[in-house]
Amino acid sequence: MKTELQAKTEGAEAKQVKKRAPTLYAIILIKLGKGLLLLLLGLGVYKLHDNNLPEQFRQGLQFFHLDPEKVFFTTLANKISEITPANIIWIARGTVLYSLFSLVEGTGLLFRISWAGWLAIGESAFFIPIEVYELMRHYSHSVLVILALNVLIVWYLFQNRGRLFRHHHRQH
């Protein structure tokens, strides 16, 4: 039989777990949105594996009334002609695999599973040095925003891991 103190403690813990976490919800939306977009991109790339890419590129230039003789477009056309169907399949598979990683991560965060929090911290922290390197090499506002988001995600999830990801062990 539970004592009154045990009942109050369990009730307080249940209320604390159910606290809203709008920043966590935003992180979940970012992770799930990224996963969905990458999944769609991977499937779209896969559909290109048996297409004539140089011909499609030429048609795209004509559609947008761009001059295919400009150096930029001829260089790009030469690069596109080097892409093989096997390359496209590898790119599609890698993109789909990474999308599934983001979808699992976002779903785990949604259910507040502690390993998903650590996964999100690890993934976001992994990209920070790469983004710093890119900023030092070539400044870009978009890379700066992505870097700031990753630093915020790592900081927020690490600082709040105890509150956000409680273990639900029953004590008998």
Disulfide bonds with the S-S distance in Angstrom:
none
